[in-house]
Amino acid sequence: MDVPDQLLRLSTMSLEVMRYFIEHLARTYDVRPALGGIDRPALVIAGRHDWVCSPAASRTLARSIPDARLVEIAEAGHFSFSEEPAQFLAAVTEFMRTN
């Protein structure tokens, strides 16, 4: 539970930027039409308990990228690299080894 706080301390938050995104961009922000144009192998890592980018959204993302591999980490949320670092590292290592 302390991971989000640690990560947030690594970046500068701007309420003005967040407000602008929410008020002007979020409703129309959709990169899905461009995903089919990705012409490199991609690794999509999903945490089963991710409430920011749900597993269903991650599956859609992986299906939309022509050469994507999906790895779902069962006991992770949005910060799988920190919540389940061994599984995250194994997925990335395997992906890098084979691509």
Secondary structure, 3 states (H helix, E strand, C coil): CCHHHHHHCCCCCCHHHHHHHHHHHHHHCCCHHHHCCCCCCEEEEEECCCCCCCHHHHHHHHHHCCCEEEEEECCCCCCHHHHCHHHHHHHHHHHHHHC
